[in-house]
Every structure is written in C-alpha cells, then in structure tokens.
Amino acid sequence: MKKTLLSLTIVFAMISCSQPDEAVEIQQEQNLLTQKEINAKITTSLEQTGDFDWMSQDAHTIWSAVSLGDNILTIGYGSDENNYAKSEETNSIKNELIALVKSFEPTSSKGSIELYEDENINVIDVKVTQKETIQVLLNDSRVRYIEPAGYQFLTSEAQAKSDSSSSSGCGYEATTLNSNDYRTITPGARVPWSFDAHNIPQAWNYSTGAGVTVAVIDTGLSPQQRWMNQYFNDGYSSGRTVQKYGTFVDSWWSWSNNYDGVNDKCGHGTSMASAATAPRNNNNLPVGVAYNANLVSYRAVENVVIDDYHEKRGVAEALTALGNRSDVRVISMSIGSPFSIGRVEDAVKYAYNRGKMIIAAGGTSTSFTTWYGVIFPANMSETVAATGVREGQYSKCDVCHTGSKIDFTIQMQRTNGTSNKVPVLSYYDGKSDYVGGSSVATATTAGIAALVWAKHPSWSRAQVLQKMKESSDFYPNKHSQFGYGNIDALKAVQ
C-alpha cells in the first residue's frame, strides 16, 4: 500500500485550493516534527527500554505523528487502565469523549470525526487536526491511551528494505526438498526433520490434535493449495474443519471498510497454517504437527509486520472474534511489531481472559532490525513467546530474536552442512517449501499445544502450559535467552 504517496497527493491538493481561513492550519503543519525526528525518538526508546509508549511522549510529538498518519487518532478509554471490555458504563465514557473531541476540532469536521468503533473493546478511532485536542486527551483520566493509528514507523524506515522473498516473510516459492530434511511415513507423508528433533511423530501415538481448534492470525490461506482447503481432510486426517475469515482492509484510504477477503497474498499465512495443521496423506508432502486439529485462518495483515492502520485493526478484530468462540483454544500469531499497539494489547487481553492460549513470535530480523529484542505481542505476559534455535544446540537461528520474555524454543535451522529450515506446504498446489525464523517456531509450538490439549480436553490453559513447561529442557528453571527451551512433544502428551 502506498499511503505515503497518497498522503502527499492530498497535502498538495489541500494547499492548492486552501482558503484564507486555513492559513493557521497550514502554519501548524509547518511546525510538525518530521518523520525522521519522530522515528529517532521511537528508535531511542527501543534501544534503551525495548519498547515505546506514545503516552510517554508530549502532545506535540503525538500531534505530529497523527498529522503524518492521515489525522487518525486511536483512543483507548475506560474507567481505569484495565477497563478494556465494553459495557454500559464505558459506552457513556465513549460518548463523552467524542463530544469532547468535537468541541476542540474545527466546525467543518464536527459531524464526521468518528471513523471506527470496536465492537468488543473500548477503542475508537477519530479524526484529529488540533494539538489542543491531543493535550486535553492526555490529561483526561477516562483516557487509557491515545496513539497515532495511521503513523507507520517501519514502512518509512526499513520495511521496504526487508527481504520479502525470505522464508520468514512474504514469498511464493516452491522448492524441491532435500531428502535429508525429511523422512516418509505412512501413508506417504513427509515428516520434517525438526519434528523428530522434538519427538512429535512419537507423540502421535497418543494425540494427533483431534477435537482441538487452532487459529492462525496471519496473511490468510492460499486458494491454490488444495490440502489446506477442500482436501484438508485426506488420508489419516479426517473429521475436522477449516474455516477462513478476513479482517484486513487493503486500501490506501484509512477510512475504508472494504475487507479484502480470506485469500493469502503473501504466502506466510499458508506456511504457518501448514506447519501447524497440514494433513497426513499419501501425496509425499510435509505433514503438520496437529494433523487432525481443526483450523481457523484469519487474513488480518498484509505481511508479518503489524504497522499499517488496517493491520492494527485487523489483528484486534481477529483476536476478539476468536476470543468469543468457545471452540478455539490455541491462537498462533507469527506476526508482530517492534513496540506495543494499544488496541492489539487490549484484544490480546480480551482473548486471554476467555481462556485462549496465544502463542506469538519472539521476532525475526531483517537487516534493519537485528538489534530488536523480543517483539510485541510476544513480550506480553498474556502470550507464550516462541523463537527458533539451531539444530542440536542452543544458539539462536540466523534471524531469530531471544531474550528473557521467550518461553519456548524450536529447532528450525539445520547444522548438518546446510542452513535449510523446516519443510512445509507451498503456496502452490501440491508443492513444498522451507520456512524459518521465529514464525515457524510459533506455529510448531501451537501444534504441540493442540496435541496436549487433545490428549487432555478437560484441562485449562494453565494446565496445558504447565505440562509443556515440564516437558522442556530447562524446566524447572528458565534460561535468560531461551526460556524453558526445546519442548519434547512426547513427554508433553504422556
């Protein structure tokens, strides 16, 4: 999406037809902090604290970012900092805040400042042009947070520089697998080498994930790969369902509500769903960890970085929708952001407080992000953070993040003379590929969680998580960089 180009077009159009009474607004725009100056503040905070909080910034910085992001301001409201779920009380607060914003905004915009209201959490998006509006909201006790929803940090700095063909990002590759990277089992499925490293095939003697629903919030499912669509039940995989939803709006226009559909236009989501749930059949293709689990796929993002306004909305909408489903137990999120996003944080808490186990990627680097620690939302206490390590050793993979917030590790990079990653189904029908990074570690961990939950369907999330911890290398201790370490799936289901 080319929002920057669009925004410049709008600015030029505004200047060319501006009236005398708009002179003050134009003068204000000239005093904005530049994107480079704002990004410098974000980067400094990330380097010093590992996170960034818009609420710790002054009104001028927030106003500048809002102005550079299509004038969209997100307001998280409530009676206290933990009051994120909607109620009659918070509905009144919302209406009062909208009236407050209108009182500070120009007359011409008073009738259309509200752009979006979340159905489940206390979040609204409003159009804001005045710095005074920002200041009064910062000082209002009913405001839990405000954030410039349309401001994109990574897009301007380095997202375009990331390796989009990488197995940890977007790509449509199909690869012939090295015969050393899998073994064939009945009725003709290929077991990735990494599965044996975690005793996943042995665990299948006790559980295959039947009866458990795994949700994957990512870039959607490829319509071309039949084994993740109409032939999801095939061979040893039977009696399960696959459902596809879309909450991502692929549009230059921030105020657009035209959802883009369910189909993967990146490749990443298909790979993650495959790693967790691909069928076990006789087609000589990689099998998933929980090959009898149900799958719910959400196209909520354009790529692996939650940076665009519609991606932030899409992820939050997917999380709350899944939180409201009684059948979903495991949510896999191989996506993230360098720093916290208020509405997504609210949505994570919403789903978590409804019993969901949310497994999130610890972080996969591009050339620009090699210094990042564990990213958001994996750095939240409500999520289970996973990352990747090299085969047979506790050394992070070439592009993986580690740190104290990591809970589990998955071996996903070979050390047998190659750097091959984990075999999965390709975007294309009947083809295979390799994927790596903390992304596939997350999807694999989600599959293992489904195996444990299927073996013990009456267990709570806490009981399943505890069993996974007890089945890992470092338990009862926690490593400072690798959490509880590699999970032994066999021990976890025994």
N, C-alpha and C positions, 0 to 999 in steps of 0.2 A: 504494500500500500504506500502511495506517495503522498502522505499527508503534508509533509513539509512543502512540497511543490504547490499543493492546493492552497495551503495557508498563505503562501507568498502571493498567489494569484488573487486571493481575497483581499489581502492588505493593499495591493496595488489598485484594485478596483475601488476600495474604500477611499483611498487617497485621491483618486482621480475624480470622484464625484462627491467629495466631502463639502459640507456646508460650513458657513462661519461659526455656527453654534457647536461644531465638532472640534474646534481648534484646541480646546482644553484637553479633549481625549487624545488627540494626536500628540500634543505636548507630553502627556503622560507616557505614551508609547515610547517616546524618545528617551525617557529616563529608565526604561526597563533594563534589568540585568540581562546580559547576553546569555545564550545557551551555554557558551563556553564557561562563563563565570558561574552559572548555576551548577553545571556538571563538575566543576572544580570543587564546589562545596560538597557535593554528593560523594565524589571520589575521596576527599579528605576524611569524611566521616566513615566511609567503608574501610579505609586503611587504618584508622585509629580505633574504631569500635566494632567493625564487622557488620554494621547495619547503618541505616539512615532513616531519620524520622522527620517528616515535614513539619510536625508540630513543634520541633525544636528550633525551627527557622523563624526569622522575623517576617512581618507582614509583607514587606517589600519583596523579599525573595519569593515567597509563595505567590504573590500577585504577579510577579514577572513570569514565573513558570506557568501560571494559569493563562496569562495573556499569550504566551508562546504555545499553548496547548489548546487552541480553539475556545478559550474562555470557559472551559468546563471545570467546575469545582465539585469534588465529592465531599459530602457532609455525612459523617457518621454521628448519629445523635442518640440520646438516651439519658436516663436519669442518673447513671453512673457509668464508669468505664467498662463494666461487664454487662451492661444492659444493651445487648445487640439484637435480641429477638423481638419481633414486632408484637405490640399489644395495644389496647385502647389508650393506655397512658402515653405510650410513645407516639401514637398517631396524633395526639394533641400537640406533643412537642414538635413533631414534624411540621404541622400546620403553622405553629407559632414561628418557627424558624423561616419558613417560606415567606411569611408576611414580613419578617424582619429583613430578609434579603431584599425583598421588593421595595422596602422603604428607603434603601440606600442606593438602589440601582436607578439608572435613567428612566424617565417616564415611558419612553418608547419600548422598553424591554419588560415593563412590569407585567404584561399579560402573558409572557412566554419564557419566564426564567427557569421553570422546572422542566428538565429534559428526561429524567428517568427516576423511577421509584422501584426499589427492590421489593418483591412480594413477601419475602421471609425475614429479612434482616433490616435493621434500622439504618438504611443508606439511601440517600437521594443524590442526584446529580443536578446541579443548577448552573445557569449561565451567569457569570460574574464578570464585570468590567471595572469595578471600582476598588481601589486599595482599601478604602474605608470599610467596605463590606468584609474584606478579609480580616481587618483588625477587630471589628466588633464580634465576629465569629470566634476568633482566637480567645476572646475574653468572656465568652458565654459558657456557663457551666453545663448547659444542656448539650454542648458540642463535644463529642468524644474525640473526634479528629476531623481535620479538613485536609484534603490532598488535591493537587492539580491533576485531575484524571487524564487529561489529554496530553500531558507532557511526557515525552519519550526520551529517556536517558540513553539507552543503548543504541537505539536507531541512529541517533545523531553522531554518536562517538565511534561505535565499532561493530554494531550488529551486521552491517553490510560487509564487514571485513571477515566475518566468521566463515569457516569452511562449510558452506552449505551442502557440499557433497559428502561430508563426514558421516560416518555411521552413527554419530551421536546427534546429528541434526537432520535437516531435510535431505532427501535424495531418493532417486527412483532406481537404484542399482539392482541388478540381478547378477549373482556370482555363482560360479561353479565351486562347490565346497571341496576343500582339501580332504581327502579320505582319512587323514589323521585327526580331523577335527570332529568326527562323529563315529558312532557305531550303529549298526542296523539291528533293530529288534522286531519281533512280530507285531503286526502282520506285514511290516515293511516300512516302518518309520525310522527316522534317523534321530538318535539321541545326541544332543550337543555334548562336547567334551566337558563343558562346565557342569552339566547335570551330574555326571559321575563324580566330579570333584566335591559335590555336596550330597552325594548318596540319594539323589532324587529318584532314580529308577528303582532302587531298593525300597524307597518309601511307598512306591506304587503298589506294593504287596499289601499295604494297609489302607491306603487312601489315594483316590485319583481326583478328588475335588468335587465329587458328585453332590448336588444339593446346595452348593455354595455359589453365590453370585459375586463375581469380581467386576468392578467398574474401572474403566481406563479413561481418565480425562486427559486428552491429548489432541492430536490433529485429525482424528476420525479414522475410519476404516476404508481401505481401498475397495472400490466397487469391482475391481478386476480379479481380486484374489478369492476364488470360489470357496476355498477351505475356511475362510473367515466370514463367509456369507451363507449361500444356500446349501453348502456341503459342510457346514460346521459340525453336524452330526454325521460321522463317517467312520467306518472301521470300528475301533474299540471305543470311540467317542459316541455316546448316544444319550437320548433323553434329556437334552439340555437346550438352552435357547441362546440366541444372540439378538440383542436389541441395539439400535443405533439412533442417536439423537444429535442435534446440533444447536449450540447456543452461541456460536460465533457469527458476528456480522462482518462480512468482508466488504468494507466500504470506506471510501475517502471521507464520507460525511459522518461526523461523530454522532449526529442525531438520528442516523438511520437505524431502523429496527428490522430490516430485512435480513433474517437469518440465512446463512449461506448453505445450510443443508448438512448432511451427515458424512459426506464423502471426503476421504483423506486427499489433500492436495499438497502434501509434504512427504509422506512416506513413513514418518516417525511413528505416528499412532498405530499404523498397521504392524510395524515391527514389534512395538511394545505389547499389543494385544496378542500377537503370535507367541512371543516369549512366555507369556503367562498362560495362554489357553489354547494354542493351536491343536487341532485334532491328531489323534494317533491312528494312522491308517496305513494303507499299503502303497502309497504314492512316492515313497523314497524322498520325503521332505521332513524338515525338522518338526519335532513334536513340542508342545508347550508343557510347562510344569504341571499345571492342573488341567489335564486334557479332558476332564469330564465336568468342569465347572461351567456355570452359565457366564455369559459375558454381556456387559452393558458398555457400549462405547459412546463417548461424548466428543464431538468435534467442538472444542471450546477455544482453541488457539490456532493461529496461523503457523507458528513454528514453536520451538522449545522455550523461547524466552517470553515471559508474560510482561509485555512492555506497552503494547498498544491499548488504547482505551477500551476497545471492543473485546480484547483478550481478557482484560481485568474483569469486565462484566461477564464474559462468557464462562470463565472459570468459577466465579462466585455463583452464577446461576446453576451450573452443573453440580457444584458441591451441595447447594441447598436442596436441589431436586433429588439428589441421591440420599441426602440426609432424611428426606421424607419417605423413602422407600424402605419397607420392613424387610424385603428380601435381600438387599445389598448389604454385605458385611465387610468387604475389602475394597478400598479405593486406591488405585495406583496412579501416581502423578509423577511422571518422568519429565516434568517441566518446572520452571521456577523463575525467580527474579533475584538480582543481586541484593535487593533490600525489600523491606516489608511493604505490603499493599493492604491498606486498612480493610477494604471490602472483602478481599480474599481471606484475610485473617479472621474476620467475622464469620465468613462462610465455613472455614475450616472448623471453628469452634462450634458452629451450628451442627455440622455433620458429626463431629466428635461427640458432642453431648447427646447424640442419638445412637451411640454405640458403634459407630463405624471405625474400623482400623484404617487410617490414612497413611499410606507409605509414600514417601516423597524422595526425590533425587537430591543427594547431597551437593551435586554440582559437577558439571562437565565443562572444561575450559575451552575457550578459543585462544588465539594468540593474544587477545586483549585482556582476558580475564584470568590469567594464570595465577594471580595473587589472591583471588577471592577465597574466602573460607566457605563454610557450609552455607548454602544459599537459602532463601525463603521459598516455600514454606517449610523446608526440611529443618530449619533452625527453630521451629516452634515446638513447644513441649507436647502439643496435641498430635504431632505427627511422628512417624517412625522413619528415621533417616537412613538411607542405604547408599553405599558407594562401592566402587569396583577396585579390586586388587589384582595383582599378577598371579598367575598360576603357581601354586605351591609356596607362596611367600607373602609375607605382609609388607608389601611395597605397593604404593598406590599405582594405578594404571597411568599411562602417559598423560591423560587428560582429566583425571578424577580429582575431586576435592576431598580432603579429610579434615578432621577436627573433633573437638570434644562433643559436638552435637550428633555425631554419627552413632547409630545404633547397631547396624549390621553391615557386613561386607560380603560381596560375592566375587568369586574368581571369574574374571571375564577377559583377561588378556593372556595369551599363551606365552610361555617362556621356553618352548621346545624348538627354538630355532626360527620361529615365526612370531609375528605380532598379531596373528589372527584373533578375532573376537568371538562372539557367540553366534552360531548359526540360527537363523530364523527364516520364516517365510518372507518372500519378497513382496513388494507392491504388486508385481505382475503375477498373473495366474500361473500356478504350478512351478514357480521359480523360488530360489532361495537366495539368501544374502547373509552378511555378517553385520552385527551391531555391537557397539561398545559403550564405554563410559558408565557413569552412574545411572544412566537411563535404563539399561538392560539389567543392572543390579537391582533397581527398584522393581521392575516387572517380575523378575525372578523371585524376589522376596515376597511379592504379592501372591505369586503362585504357591509358594511354600506355606504362607499363611492360610490360603484356601485349603491346602491339604490337611493342615492341622485342624481347622475348623470343621471340615467334612468328617474327620475322624471323631471329633467331639462336638456335635452340633448344638448341644445344650450349654456349651461353655460361653463365658463372657469374653469380651475383647481382652480384658486384663489377664484372664487365664490363658488364652491363646498366646498372647505376647510373652507371658512368663515362661511358657513351655518353649517358645522359640529362643528366649534368652538362655535357658538351662541347657539347650542343645547346641550352644555356640562355644567356640574355642576358649574364650577368656572368662566365661562365667565361673564364679560369681563376681569377678572383677570386671571393670570396664576400661579398655585401653584409651589413652588420651587422644588417639587419632583414628582408631578403627572400631570403637565401640565394643560390643561383645564378640566381634569377629565373625568368621565364617560360620554359617548355620549348617548343621548336619541334619538334613531333612528326615533321614531315617530315625534318628533319635527323637526328633520332634513329633513323629506320629506313633511311636511305640508306647 
